[in-house]
């Protein structure tokens, strides 16, 4: 599979990100390892584009910083315990006590579950943002495996009114709103009358269930920094369009818009410096 290189501004001049590329994270992890004086490390990555590309960039930067990789193994969350046992054997046989990971939160949980069976403690874990800030990892009874883990995260942020907006989603309730129906049935393990849900023996949804008491990913405001980057991106585009269309009391919708014009105007608005890396 070919990976699209959005860094090529000759092909994608109007492409801007709402969050920095993982290339920055990969290089930052290498410098983090170097900062602590760790010159020999092991590496575990997800066997997909995220893990492979992220670890490749980390490895390249690590070599430039005179950091050696003793081993680099890959896996996915659906791998068998037998396969993960092979990874554990590699870790046990190594001399390095530092493990750099480029995996998702779901996969680190699978791995840690197996590591706990072998009581594999005493390792320094270095993690990517995808799992190092995941509260569920710390709450599990196997969290002692990760004691002392360090990594990178998105800076904290607050969007005024976001939590209230999320918890007021019940105002979207409509018999014709399939997205709402699916979301509500998933959140409350229920189903509406005449729903396409195939689940049996579930209670009936009323549409008035209370979101306030839920503890799940939907109401988890610890991921607000991710929302905030999207929030800023939307506002950057809105301000750019507002400026281009000359909107005061009315907007000039006859103006011909193109991606480059919008992109350049976003920069002139000064809204992109913190998010379009």
TORKOL-4160 file (C-alpha; in steps of 0.2 Angstrom, whole numbers, padded with zeros to 4 digits, m for minus):
277
<pt num="1" X="0000" Y="0000" Z="0000"/>
<pt num="2" X="0007" Y="0017" Z="m0005"/>
<pt num="3" X="0007" Y="0030" Z="0009"/>
<pt num="4" X="0002" Y="0048" Z="0004"/>
<pt num="5" X="0015" Y="0060" Z="0007"/>
<pt num="6" X="0006" Y="0076" Z="0012"/>
<pt num="7" X="0022" Y="0085" Z="0016"/>
<pt num="8" X="0024" Y="0087" Z="m0003"/>
<pt num="9" X="0017" Y="0105" Z="m0004"/>
<pt num="10" X="0019" Y="0104" Z="m0023"/>
<pt num="11" X="0005" Y="0091" Z="m0024"/>
<pt num="12" X="m0004" Y="0096" Z="m0008"/>
<pt num="13" X="m0001" Y="0114" Z="m0006"/>
<pt num="14" X="m0017" Y="0117" Z="0004"/>
<pt num="15" X="m0016" Y="0103" Z="0016"/>
<pt num="16" X="m0015" Y="0108" Z="0034"/>
<pt num="17" X="m0016" Y="0097" Z="0050"/>
<pt num="18" X="m0027" Y="0100" Z="0065"/>
<pt num="19" X="m0014" Y="0090" Z="0075"/>
<pt num="20" X="0005" Y="0088" Z="0072"/>
<pt num="21" X="0010" Y="0073" Z="0062"/>
<pt num="22" X="0016" Y="0058" Z="0071"/>
<pt num="23" X="0033" Y="0061" Z="0063"/>
<pt num="24" X="0036" Y="0074" Z="0076"/>
<pt num="25" X="0031" Y="0062" Z="0090"/>
<pt num="26" X="0043" Y="0049" Z="0083"/>
<pt num="27" X="0058" Y="0061" Z="0083"/>
<pt num="28" X="0053" Y="0068" Z="0100"/>
<pt num="29" X="0052" Y="0051" Z="0108"/>
<pt num="30" X="0070" Y="0048" Z="0102"/>
<pt num="31" X="0076" Y="0064" Z="0110"/>
<pt num="32" X="0067" Y="0059" Z="0126"/>
<pt num="33" X="0076" Y="0043" Z="0127"/>
<pt num="34" X="0092" Y="0052" Z="0123"/>
<pt num="35" X="0089" Y="0065" Z="0137"/>
<pt num="36" X="0088" Y="0051" Z="0150"/>
<pt num="37" X="0105" Y="0044" Z="0143"/>
<pt num="38" X="0097" Y="0027" Z="0138"/>
<pt num="39" X="0108" Y="0021" Z="0123"/>
<pt num="40" X="0101" Y="0003" Z="0122"/>
<pt num="41" X="0082" Y="0001" Z="0120"/>
<pt num="42" X="0069" Y="m0012" Z="0114"/>
<pt num="43" X="0055" Y="m0008" Z="0103"/>
<pt num="44" X="0037" Y="m0014" Z="0101"/>
<pt num="45" X="0026" Y="m0008" Z="0087"/>
<pt num="46" X="0008" Y="m0011" Z="0080"/>
<pt num="47" X="0009" Y="m0020" Z="0063"/>
<pt num="48" X="0000" Y="m0007" Z="0053"/>
<pt num="49" X="0004" Y="0010" Z="0045"/>
<pt num="50" X="0004" Y="0019" Z="0062"/>
<pt num="51" X="0016" Y="0008" Z="0070"/>
<pt num="52" X="0027" Y="0004" Z="0056"/>
<pt num="53" X="0029" Y="0022" Z="0050"/>
<pt num="54" X="0031" Y="0029" Z="0067"/>
<pt num="55" X="0044" Y="0016" Z="0073"/>
<pt num="56" X="0054" Y="0019" Z="0056"/>
<pt num="57" X="0055" Y="0037" Z="0060"/>
<pt num="58" X="0060" Y="0034" Z="0078"/>
<pt num="59" X="0073" Y="0021" Z="0073"/>
<pt num="60" X="0081" Y="0034" Z="0060"/>
<pt num="61" X="0082" Y="0048" Z="0073"/>
<pt num="62" X="0088" Y="0036" Z="0086"/>
<pt num="63" X="0103" Y="0030" Z="0075"/>
<pt num="64" X="0107" Y="0049" Z="0073"/>
<pt num="65" X="0107" Y="0051" Z="0091"/>
<pt num="66" X="0118" Y="0035" Z="0094"/>
<pt num="67" X="0104" Y="0025" Z="0102"/>
<pt num="68" X="0104" Y="0006" Z="0098"/>
<pt num="69" X="0089" Y="m0004" Z="0096"/>
<pt num="70" X="0092" Y="m0022" Z="0103"/>
<pt num="71" X="0076" Y="m0028" Z="0096"/>
<pt num="72" X="0060" Y="m0022" Z="0087"/>
<pt num="73" X="0045" Y="m0033" Z="0087"/>
<pt num="74" X="0027" Y="m0030" Z="0080"/>
<pt num="75" X="0010" Y="m0037" Z="0084"/>
<pt num="76" X="m0008" Y="m0033" Z="0083"/>
<pt num="77" X="m0022" Y="m0035" Z="0096"/>
<pt num="78" X="m0029" Y="m0050" Z="0088"/>
<pt num="79" X="m0013" Y="m0060" Z="0089"/>
<pt num="80" X="m0013" Y="m0076" Z="0099"/>
<pt num="81" X="m0006" Y="m0078" Z="0117"/>
<pt num="82" X="0006" Y="m0090" Z="0109"/>
<pt num="83" X="0013" Y="m0076" Z="0097"/>
<pt num="84" X="0013" Y="m0064" Z="0111"/>
<pt num="85" X="0023" Y="m0076" Z="0122"/>
<pt num="86" X="0037" Y="m0076" Z="0109"/>
<pt num="87" X="0038" Y="m0057" Z="0111"/>
<pt num="88" X="0039" Y="m0059" Z="0130"/>
<pt num="89" X="0053" Y="m0072" Z="0128"/>
<pt num="90" X="0062" Y="m0059" Z="0117"/>
<pt num="91" X="0060" Y="m0046" Z="0131"/>
<pt num="92" X="0066" Y="m0058" Z="0144"/>
<pt num="93" X="0081" Y="m0063" Z="0134"/>
<pt num="94" X="0087" Y="m0045" Z="0131"/>
<pt num="95" X="0098" Y="m0034" Z="0141"/>
<pt num="96" X="0089" Y="m0018" Z="0138"/>
<pt num="97" X="0077" Y="m0012" Z="0152"/>
<pt num="98" X="0069" Y="0002" Z="0141"/>
<pt num="99" X="0055" Y="m0002" Z="0130"/>
<pt num="100" X="0049" Y="0011" Z="0117"/>
<pt num="101" X="0031" Y="0007" Z="0110"/>
<pt num="102" X="0021" Y="0013" Z="0095"/>
<pt num="103" X="0005" Y="0005" Z="0099"/>
<pt num="104" X="m0014" Y="0010" Z="0102"/>
<pt num="105" X="m0022" Y="0009" Z="0119"/>
<pt num="106" X="m0032" Y="m0006" Z="0115"/>
<pt num="107" X="m0016" Y="m0016" Z="0110"/>
<pt num="108" X="m0006" Y="m0010" Z="0125"/>
<pt num="109" X="m0020" Y="m0017" Z="0136"/>
<pt num="110" X="m0019" Y="m0034" Z="0127"/>
<pt num="111" X="0000" Y="m0034" Z="0129"/>
<pt num="112" X="0000" Y="m0029" Z="0147"/>
<pt num="113" X="m0012" Y="m0042" Z="0151"/>
<pt num="114" X="m0001" Y="m0056" Z="0145"/>
<pt num="115" X="0015" Y="m0048" Z="0153"/>
<pt num="116" X="0006" Y="m0048" Z="0170"/>
<pt num="117" X="0004" Y="m0067" Z="0168"/>
<pt num="118" X="0023" Y="m0068" Z="0168"/>
<pt num="119" X="0025" Y="m0054" Z="0181"/>
<pt num="120" X="0037" Y="m0045" Z="0169"/>
<pt num="121" X="0040" Y="m0030" Z="0179"/>
<pt num="122" X="0055" Y="m0018" Z="0181"/>
<pt num="123" X="0055" Y="m0011" Z="0164"/>
<pt num="124" X="0055" Y="0007" Z="0159"/>
<pt num="125" X="0041" Y="0010" Z="0146"/>
<pt num="126" X="0041" Y="0024" Z="0134"/>
<pt num="127" X="0024" Y="0027" Z="0126"/>
<pt num="128" X="0016" Y="0037" Z="0112"/>
<pt num="129" X="0001" Y="0049" Z="0115"/>
<pt num="130" X="m0011" Y="0035" Z="0109"/>
<pt num="131" X="m0010" Y="0026" Z="0126"/>
<pt num="132" X="0001" Y="0035" Z="0138"/>
<pt num="133" X="m0014" Y="0047" Z="0143"/>
<pt num="134" X="m0027" Y="0033" Z="0143"/>
<pt num="135" X="m0034" Y="0032" Z="0160"/>
<pt num="136" X="m0041" Y="0015" Z="0158"/>
<pt num="137" X="m0023" Y="0008" Z="0157"/>
<pt num="138" X="m0019" Y="0015" Z="0174"/>
<pt num="139" X="m0035" Y="0009" Z="0182"/>
<pt num="140" X="m0033" Y="m0009" Z="0177"/>
<pt num="141" X="m0026" Y="m0021" Z="0190"/>
<pt num="142" X="m0011" Y="m0024" Z="0179"/>
<pt num="143" X="m0006" Y="m0006" Z="0180"/>
<pt num="144" X="0010" Y="m0011" Z="0190"/>
<pt num="145" X="0018" Y="m0017" Z="0174"/>
<pt num="146" X="0018" Y="0001" Z="0168"/>
<pt num="147" X="0024" Y="0009" Z="0184"/>
<pt num="148" X="0035" Y="0024" Z="0179"/>
<pt num="149" X="0030" Y="0024" Z="0161"/>
<pt num="150" X="0033" Y="0041" Z="0152"/>
<pt num="151" X="0028" Y="0047" Z="0135"/>
<pt num="152" X="0021" Y="0062" Z="0126"/>
<pt num="153" X="0003" Y="0070" Z="0126"/>
<pt num="154" X="m0007" Y="0084" Z="0119"/>
<pt num="155" X="m0007" Y="0099" Z="0130"/>
<pt num="156" X="m0022" Y="0102" Z="0141"/>
<pt num="157" X="m0036" Y="0112" Z="0134"/>
<pt num="158" X="m0053" Y="0118" Z="0138"/>
<pt num="159" X="m0068" Y="0122" Z="0127"/>
<pt num="160" X="m0081" Y="0132" Z="0136"/>
<pt num="161" X="m0098" Y="0124" Z="0135"/>
<pt num="162" X="m0092" Y="0107" Z="0127"/>
<pt num="163" X="m0096" Y="0096" Z="0141"/>
<pt num="164" X="m0114" Y="0104" Z="0142"/>
<pt num="165" X="m0116" Y="0102" Z="0123"/>
<pt num="166" X="m0111" Y="0084" Z="0124"/>
<pt num="167" X="m0123" Y="0080" Z="0138"/>
<pt num="168" X="m0137" Y="0089" Z="0130"/>
<pt num="169" X="m0136" Y="0077" Z="0115"/>
<pt num="170" X="m0154" Y="0071" Z="0119"/>
<pt num="171" X="m0160" Y="0086" Z="0111"/>
<pt num="172" X="m0156" Y="0078" Z="0094"/>
<pt num="173" X="m0168" Y="0064" Z="0098"/>
<pt num="174" X="m0178" Y="0060" Z="0082"/>
<pt num="175" X="m0186" Y="0045" Z="0075"/>
<pt num="176" X="m0178" Y="0049" Z="0058"/>
<pt num="177" X="m0160" Y="0052" Z="0065"/>
<pt num="178" X="m0151" Y="0035" Z="0063"/>
<pt num="179" X="m0135" Y="0041" Z="0070"/>
<pt num="180" X="m0144" Y="0047" Z="0086"/>
<pt num="181" X="m0153" Y="0030" Z="0087"/>
<pt num="182" X="m0137" Y="0020" Z="0085"/>
<pt num="183" X="m0127" Y="0031" Z="0098"/>
<pt num="184" X="m0141" Y="0030" Z="0111"/>
<pt num="185" X="m0143" Y="0011" Z="0110"/>
<pt num="186" X="m0124" Y="0009" Z="0112"/>
<pt num="187" X="m0123" Y="0020" Z="0126"/>
<pt num="188" X="m0137" Y="0013" Z="0136"/>
<pt num="189" X="m0138" Y="m0005" Z="0130"/>
<pt num="190" X="m0156" Y="m0003" Z="0125"/>
<pt num="191" X="m0166" Y="m0002" Z="0109"/>
<pt num="192" X="m0179" Y="0009" Z="0102"/>
<pt num="193" X="m0196" Y="0002" Z="0095"/>
<pt num="194" X="m0194" Y="m0002" Z="0077"/>
<pt num="195" X="m0176" Y="m0001" Z="0078"/>
<pt num="196" X="m0165" Y="m0010" Z="0066"/>
<pt num="197" X="m0154" Y="m0017" Z="0081"/>
<pt num="198" X="m0152" Y="m0036" Z="0080"/>
<pt num="199" X="m0149" Y="m0037" Z="0099"/>
<pt num="200" X="m0161" Y="m0048" Z="0109"/>
<pt num="201" X="m0167" Y="m0046" Z="0127"/>
<pt num="202" X="m0163" Y="m0028" Z="0128"/>
<pt num="203" X="m0173" Y="m0015" Z="0138"/>
<pt num="204" X="m0182" Y="m0002" Z="0128"/>
<pt num="205" X="m0174" Y="0015" Z="0126"/>
<pt num="206" X="m0185" Y="0030" Z="0131"/>
<pt num="207" X="m0174" Y="0044" Z="0124"/>
<pt num="208" X="m0174" Y="0052" Z="0141"/>
<pt num="209" X="m0160" Y="0042" Z="0149"/>
<pt num="210" X="m0148" Y="0053" Z="0159"/>
<pt num="211" X="m0130" Y="0055" Z="0151"/>
<pt num="212" X="m0123" Y="0063" Z="0166"/>
<pt num="213" X="m0120" Y="0047" Z="0176"/>
<pt num="214" X="m0112" Y="0038" Z="0161"/>
<pt num="215" X="m0093" Y="0034" Z="0163"/>
<pt num="216" X="m0087" Y="0030" Z="0145"/>
<pt num="217" X="m0077" Y="0037" Z="0131"/>
<pt num="218" X="m0092" Y="0048" Z="0125"/>
<pt num="219" X="m0093" Y="0058" Z="0141"/>
<pt num="220" X="m0074" Y="0057" Z="0145"/>
<pt num="221" X="m0068" Y="0075" Z="0145"/>
<pt num="222" X="m0050" Y="0070" Z="0147"/>
<pt num="223" X="m0049" Y="0069" Z="0128"/>
<pt num="224" X="m0053" Y="0087" Z="0127"/>
<pt num="225" X="m0036" Y="0092" Z="0120"/>
<pt num="226" X="m0041" Y="0081" Z="0104"/>
<pt num="227" X="m0058" Y="0090" Z="0103"/>
<pt num="228" X="m0049" Y="0107" Z="0105"/>
<pt num="229" X="m0038" Y="0104" Z="0090"/>
<pt num="230" X="m0053" Y="0100" Z="0079"/>
<pt num="231" X="m0062" Y="0115" Z="0087"/>
<pt num="232" X="m0048" Y="0127" Z="0082"/>
<pt num="233" X="m0048" Y="0120" Z="0065"/>
<pt num="234" X="m0066" Y="0123" Z="0062"/>
<pt num="235" X="m0065" Y="0141" Z="0068"/>
<pt num="236" X="m0050" Y="0144" Z="0057"/>
<pt num="237" X="m0059" Y="0139" Z="0042"/>
<pt num="238" X="m0075" Y="0149" Z="0047"/>
<pt num="239" X="m0064" Y="0165" Z="0050"/>
<pt num="240" X="m0056" Y="0162" Z="0033"/>
<pt num="241" X="m0072" Y="0161" Z="0024"/>
<pt num="242" X="m0079" Y="0175" Z="0034"/>
<pt num="243" X="m0065" Y="0186" Z="0028"/>
<pt num="244" X="m0065" Y="0180" Z="0010"/>
<pt num="245" X="m0083" Y="0183" Z="0008"/>
<pt num="246" X="m0083" Y="0200" Z="0016"/>
<pt num="247" X="m0096" Y="0195" Z="0028"/>
<pt num="248" X="m0103" Y="0210" Z="0038"/>
<pt num="249" X="m0122" Y="0210" Z="0038"/>
<pt num="250" X="m0122" Y="0199" Z="0022"/>
<pt num="251" X="m0109" Y="0188" Z="0013"/>
<pt num="252" X="m0104" Y="0189" Z="m0005"/>
<pt num="253" X="m0107" Y="0171" Z="m0010"/>
<pt num="254" X="m0102" Y="0176" Z="m0028"/>
<pt num="255" X="m0084" Y="0175" Z="m0023"/>
<pt num="256" X="m0075" Y="0161" Z="m0032"/>
<pt num="257" X="m0067" Y="0150" Z="m0018"/>
<pt num="258" X="m0053" Y="0138" Z="m0020"/>
<pt num="259" X="m0042" Y="0128" Z="m0007"/>
<pt num="260" X="m0027" Y="0139" Z="m0009"/>
<pt num="261" X="m0036" Y="0155" Z="m0006"/>
<pt num="262" X="m0044" Y="0148" Z="0010"/>
<pt num="263" X="m0028" Y="0141" Z="0016"/>
<pt num="264" X="m0018" Y="0157" Z="0013"/>
<pt num="265" X="m0032" Y="0167" Z="0022"/>
<pt num="266" X="m0031" Y="0155" Z="0037"/>
<pt num="267" X="m0013" Y="0160" Z="0039"/>
<pt num="268" X="m0016" Y="0178" Z="0037"/>
<pt num="269" X="m0030" Y="0177" Z="0051"/>
<pt num="270" X="m0016" Y="0170" Z="0062"/>
<pt num="271" X="m0026" Y="0156" Z="0068"/>
<pt num="272" X="m0016" Y="0141" Z="0062"/>
<pt num="273" X="0001" Y="0144" Z="0071"/>
<pt num="274" X="m0003" Y="0132" Z="0085"/>
<pt num="275" X="m0012" Y="0118" Z="0076"/>
<pt num="276" X="m0007" Y="0116" Z="0057"/>
<pt num="277" X="0011" Y="0109" Z="0060"/>
